[in-house]
């Protein structure tokens, strides 16, 4: 292998999982970012990806690639920034592995991230969420599994990677139902569960069978994947739309269930710190997005103030004849 392939292999297979202890999802995301980059670079230099040299991945090439992402692939600035973060992490790794790349690394680290629009989060109302939870067919094994996944994703506010990564030993159903979650940044948290959620999980475990450690399995008996849960969710969203047509106006992704949990908890507790602890946010700023999306929080602040007094008045319509004469008079004065 040439130096680029050698360094990339060490970065993805050794440095990230062993030294940085990143999640498999992060490693997969970084690998995909470099797959796109080397294909773009190989096309630019008219060579095979395996023939690329390390010095060819300079700041000019990466800037051109980032523009290509937005212009040709239609990626958002947020996706662009995620790809750039992967490249910066790689060249930070090279700084001590190959000091000759210091100047090259410095110019790449100088590429600024792009500002993103801070849009409001999508979430489901209580009625919409209930329609979604009622969508699975409880007469089938997969229906019991789907109901347990949807209940747990919503009530615990789990990321999809946290949900599919749960083990059977992470759920404690007696005496007090709870779930232990290994979240982003390898931060663990334990969350209590509603009685209804515990019942849904217990019903699934009763028919689950299989000796695999993962809590949720697909039809082949292998661990549920992110794509698998996205498919399950989209299927039940179509069913829920028949009960609540308003769901059709929303793009319901797995992360929308997490947003829905956060919004319901904020409306119940009015405490953003509790929401942050529940979701596993390391910084409170990450949770403030729900304050911007919740109109009830702003309404309470508005109602606490005394509104300005409106001066009473009586509007009288102008007489139509006088209005006609005044219009004619203005038109005559303009003619002069």
N, C-alpha and C positions, 0 to 999 in steps of 0.2 A: 504494500500500500504506500502511496505517496504521503508526504507530511500532513496534508489537509485531511485525508481519510484517517490517518493514524490519530491525529488530535481529536477529530470529531468522534471517533470510536471511544477514545478514552474519556471524552467529555460526557457522552451519553450513557456509557455502560459502567463507568467507574466513578467519575467525579459527582455527577448528579445523584445517583441512588445511594452511593456509599458515603461520600463526604458531606454533601449537602442534604442527604436524606429526603430528597424531593419525592413526591407521590408519583406513581406510574403515569398518572394523567399528565402531570407537568412534563415528564420525560417524553411522553408521546407527542405533546404539543410542540416542544422544542425540536424534536426530530422532524415533524411535519414542516415546521418553519424552514429548516435547512434543506429539506427535500425540494421545497418550492424555490429556494434561493439558488441551489446548485443547478437546477433545471434552467432557471432564468440565465444564470451565468454561462452555462454550457451553450445556450442558444446565442448569447452575445459574442462569445469567443469562438463559435463554430467548432466545438470539440465535444468529446464525451464528458459526462460529469466526473468520471474517475480520472480524467486527465487534468482537471483543474488544479492549479497551484494555490497555496495559501495566500501569496501576495496579491493574487487577482481579486480577492474579496476585500477590496478597499472601500473607503467611504463613498466614492463616486458611484461604484457599482451598487452598493446597498441603498443609496438615495434613489437611484434609478429603479431599483427593485421595489422600494416602498411606493413610489409613484405608480409603478405598474400594478401594484395591488389595488390601489384605489381607482385608477383609471380603467384598467382592463378587466380586473376580476370583480370590481364593484364592492370591495371590502370597505368597511367603515373605518374611521380614524382609530377607534378602539382596537380593532383587529390589527391595524397597522402598528400601533404602539406595542401590542403583544408580540408581534414578530420581531420588532426592533429590540425588545427586552431580551429575547432569546439570543440575538446576535451579540448584544453587549455582555451577556453572561458568559458566552463562549470566549470572547476576547479578554474578559477579565480572568478567565481560567488560563488563557495563553500567556498572560503577563508573567507568571512565575514558571510556567512550563517551557516557554520559548521567549526569552527576553528580547530576542531580535525583533519581535513583533510589537514592541512597546510604542513606537511612533504610530504604527498602523492602528493599534488599539486606542490610542489617545484620540485620533481623528474620528473614530467610530463612536467613541463615548461622547464626543462633542455634538453628535446629531441630536437635535432636540426632539422631545416627544410632541405630538400634535394635540392641541386642545380639542376636547370632545364636547358636543352639546350635552348638557345635563338634563336629559328628558325625564319626565315623571315615570315611575314604575307602573307596570300593569299589574292588576290583582283582581281576584274574584270576590264578589260580595258573598255574604253568608248564604243567600238563596242559591246563587250560582254554584258555590262550593258544595252545598248539599246535593244539588242535582248531579254533580260530577261523582260524588262519593256513592250515590245510589245507582250509578250506571252499570257497574259490573254485575254479571249474572251469577248469583250465589248458588245456583244448582250445579255449577261446574267447579272443578279443582282450580282452573286458571282464574275463574271469577273470584274465588276466595283469596287467591294470591294477589290479584289486582286490587281488591278492596283493601287488603292489609297494606300494600305498598302506598296507595293513595292516602289512606288515613295517616300512615306514619310520615310520609313526605310532608303532608299539610300540618298536622298537629305538632310535629317536632321541628318544622321549618328546615328540613335537611336539604343540603346540596345533593344533586343527583349522584355524585361520586361517593358521598357519605352514605346514601341510601343503598346503592348496589354493593358497597363495601362492607355492610353489616354482617357480622357472624351471628350464629344462633346463640352463642354465649353472651352477646352484647345486650340481649333483651332479658330483663328480670321481671317476671310476671307475678311473683309472690314475695313478700306479702304486699309490697307497694310497687305497682308497675312502673318501670323506668327503662331507659335505653342509654347505653354508653356509646358516645360518638367520638371518633377520631377525625377531627376537622382539619381545616386549612392551617398550614404552619405546624402540623403535628400537635395541635392543641386538643386535649381531651375535654369533654364535658358530659355530664350526666343530666338527663332531662326526665322529669316525671311524665307519665302518660295518662291520658283520659281513660276512663273505664271502657269506653267504646273502642278506643284504639287497642287496648289490651285484649278485648274480646275478638277483634278482627285478626290480631296476630295469633291468638290461641286457636282460632278456627283454622287458620292456614297451617299452623304447625301440626294440627291433628291429621291433616291429609297430605302433608308435604312428603313424608317418607324420605328416602335418600340419606346417605351418610355424609354428604358434603358439608363443609363448615359454613358456607355462605347461607344467609337467611333466606334470600329470594333466588329461586332457580327458574330457568326458562323451560320450555316444553321438552327439551332434550335432556333435562336434568343437570345442565351445567350452570355456572353462576350467571345471574342476570347481568347484562351489560348496560351501558348508558344508552346506546342505540335501541336496545330492547325495551327499556322503560319508556323512552320517547315514543316508540311505536304503540305501546300499551296505552299511554296517556292520550295520544291522538285518537285512538280507537274509541275510548270512552268519552272524549270531548264531543265527538260526533253524536253519540247517543244522548249526552247531556243537553246538547243544543235543542233537541226536540222538546225537552221539558222547560228549558230556559233559553229562548231564542236570543237573549242579549249576549250570550256567550259567543255567538257568531261574530260579534263586533270586536272580539279580543283575540290576540294571538297567544294561546295558552301553551307555554313551554314548561318543562320541569321546574325552572327557576321561578315561574309565576306562582307556583304552589308555595314556594318559600316566601315570596313577597306577600302572598295572601295571609300566611301565618303571621308575618311581622305586622301587617296592617290591622288584623283582628286583635293581636295582642296589644298594640299601641292604643287602640280604641277602648280596650278593656282596662288597661292599667294606667294609661296616660303617663307612663314612665319610660323614656327612651333608653335608660340604662338597663332596665330589665329586658327590653327587646334585644339590646346588644349582647347581653349575657346569654340569652336564649339562642340567638343565631350564631354565637361563637365569634363575633367581630372583635378584632384586637384593638381597633380604634373606634371611638364614639362617632367620628366623622362619617364612617361608613354607614351608620344607622340613620343619620340625619336626612337621608333621601326620603324616608317614610314620613317625616314631619312635613316635608314639602308636598307630598302626595295626599295627605289626609286633610280634607277641608274642615272636619269637625274640630281639630285642634285650633285652627285659625278662627273658627266661628266662636269658640268659647272665649278667646281673647277679645274678639270684637264685641261680644255681648257683655263683657265685663266693663266696658267703657260706656260713658254716657254719650249718646250720639248728638251731633249738633242739632239745634232746634230749627225747624223749617218755618220761615216766615209765611203766615197765611196770606192768601191772596185770591182774587176772583178773576178768572179769565173771561173776557167778553169778546165774542166774535165780532170782527168789524162788519159794518153794514155793507152789503154787496154793492149797492149803488155808489156809496162814497168810495169804496175800493176801486170801482171802475173809473170814476172821475179822477181819482188821484193817479191812477196808472196812465190815463190819457194825458193828464197834465205833465207828467214826467216825460212821456214820449214826445210831447210838443216842445218841451224845453230842450231836449236833446237835438231835435230837428233844427232849432235856431243856432 
